[in-house]
Amino acid sequence: MDQDCQEAPPAPEDAVHLSIVIPTLNEAGNIARVIDGLGELRERWPRRAIEVLCVDDGSSDGTAELIRGLTTDRPWLRLVLRQGDRDLSRAVPGGDG
Protein backbone atom coordinates (compact mmCIF):
# COMPACT_ATOMS: atom_id res chain seq x y z
CA MET A 1 0.00 0.00 0.00
CA ASP A 2 1.22 3.52 -0.81
CA GLN A 3 2.72 5.25 2.23
CA ASP A 4 0.57 8.35 1.62
CA CYS A 5 -2.63 6.34 1.75
CA GLN A 6 -4.10 4.66 4.76
CA GLU A 7 -6.73 1.99 4.76
CA ALA A 8 -10.02 3.23 6.18
CA PRO A 9 -11.08 1.50 9.37
CA PRO A 10 -14.04 -0.84 9.02
CA ALA A 11 -17.42 0.79 9.41
CA PRO A 12 -19.26 0.12 12.67
CA GLU A 13 -21.85 -2.64 12.49
CA ASP A 14 -24.69 -0.12 12.68
CA ALA A 15 -23.25 2.33 10.14
CA VAL A 16 -25.51 3.47 7.32
CA HIS A 17 -24.09 2.56 3.93
CA LEU A 18 -26.94 3.78 1.75
CA SER A 19 -29.41 6.62 2.25
CA ILE A 20 -32.48 6.69 0.02
CA VAL A 21 -34.23 10.06 -0.19
CA ILE A 22 -37.86 10.09 -1.30
CA PRO A 23 -39.38 13.51 -1.97
CA THR A 24 -43.12 13.43 -1.29
CA LEU A 25 -46.05 15.67 -2.08
CA ASN A 26 -49.56 14.25 -1.66
CA GLU A 27 -48.49 10.60 -1.93
CA ALA A 28 -50.72 9.12 0.80
CA GLY A 29 -52.12 6.60 -1.68
CA ASN A 30 -48.69 5.31 -2.69
CA ILE A 31 -46.08 5.87 -0.01
CA ALA A 32 -46.82 2.88 2.24
CA ARG A 33 -46.34 0.48 -0.68
CA VAL A 34 -43.04 2.17 -1.60
CA ILE A 35 -41.78 2.04 1.99
CA ASP A 36 -42.79 -1.61 2.35
CA GLY A 37 -40.85 -2.41 -0.83
CA LEU A 38 -37.79 -0.61 0.49
CA GLY A 39 -38.14 -2.53 3.75
CA GLU A 40 -37.99 -5.78 1.78
CA LEU A 41 -34.87 -4.52 -0.04
CA ARG A 42 -33.33 -3.57 3.30
CA GLU A 43 -33.84 -7.11 4.61
CA ARG A 44 -31.74 -8.47 1.72
CA TRP A 45 -29.03 -5.80 2.02
CA PRO A 46 -25.82 -6.79 3.87
CA ARG A 47 -26.12 -5.79 7.51
CA ARG A 48 -29.36 -3.97 6.61
CA ALA A 49 -27.37 -0.72 6.46
CA ILE A 50 -30.01 1.31 4.59
CA GLU A 51 -31.91 4.34 5.83
CA VAL A 52 -34.90 5.90 4.08
CA LEU A 53 -35.58 9.63 4.36
CA CYS A 54 -39.00 10.83 3.25
CA VAL A 55 -38.83 14.57 2.62
CA ASP A 56 -42.37 15.91 2.63
CA ASP A 57 -42.99 19.20 0.87
CA GLY A 58 -46.21 20.21 2.64
CA SER A 59 -48.62 17.46 1.60
CA SER A 60 -52.27 18.24 2.24
CA ASP A 61 -53.50 14.63 1.95
CA GLY A 62 -52.01 13.20 5.15
CA THR A 63 -48.80 11.85 3.62
CA ALA A 64 -46.60 13.16 6.45
CA GLU A 65 -48.89 11.75 9.14
CA LEU A 66 -48.95 8.36 7.41
CA ILE A 67 -45.13 8.30 7.20
CA ARG A 68 -44.86 9.40 10.84
CA GLY A 69 -47.04 6.44 11.79
CA LEU A 70 -44.85 4.06 9.79
CA THR A 71 -41.70 5.23 11.59
CA THR A 72 -42.88 3.74 14.90
CA ASP A 73 -41.86 0.21 13.91
CA ARG A 74 -39.26 1.10 11.27
CA PRO A 75 -36.25 2.75 12.95
CA TRP A 76 -34.56 2.98 9.55
CA LEU A 77 -37.29 5.34 8.27
CA ARG A 78 -37.17 9.08 8.92
CA LEU A 79 -39.54 11.90 8.08
CA VAL A 80 -38.22 15.34 7.17
CA LEU A 81 -40.79 18.14 6.94
CA ARG A 82 -39.72 20.94 4.63
CA GLN A 83 -40.62 24.40 5.77
CA GLY A 84 -40.40 27.78 4.10
CA ASP A 85 -39.53 27.80 0.41
CA ARG A 86 -41.39 24.72 -0.79
CA ASP A 87 -40.56 23.15 -4.11
CA LEU A 88 -40.51 19.39 -4.59
CA SER A 89 -37.53 19.65 -6.96
CA ARG A 90 -35.51 21.05 -4.04
CA ALA A 91 -36.50 18.31 -1.61
CA VAL A 92 -33.74 15.88 -2.65
CA PRO A 93 -30.80 18.31 -2.32
CA GLY A 94 -32.35 19.49 0.95
CA GLY A 95 -32.85 15.95 2.24
CA ASP A 96 -31.25 16.84 5.54
CA GLY A 97 -34.04 19.32 6.29
Secondary structure, DSSP 8 states (H G I E B T S, - for coil): --TT--------TT---EEEEEEESS-TTTHHHHHHHHHHHHHHSGGG-EEEEEEE---SSSHHHHHHHHGGG-TTEEEEE--SS--GGGTTTTTT-
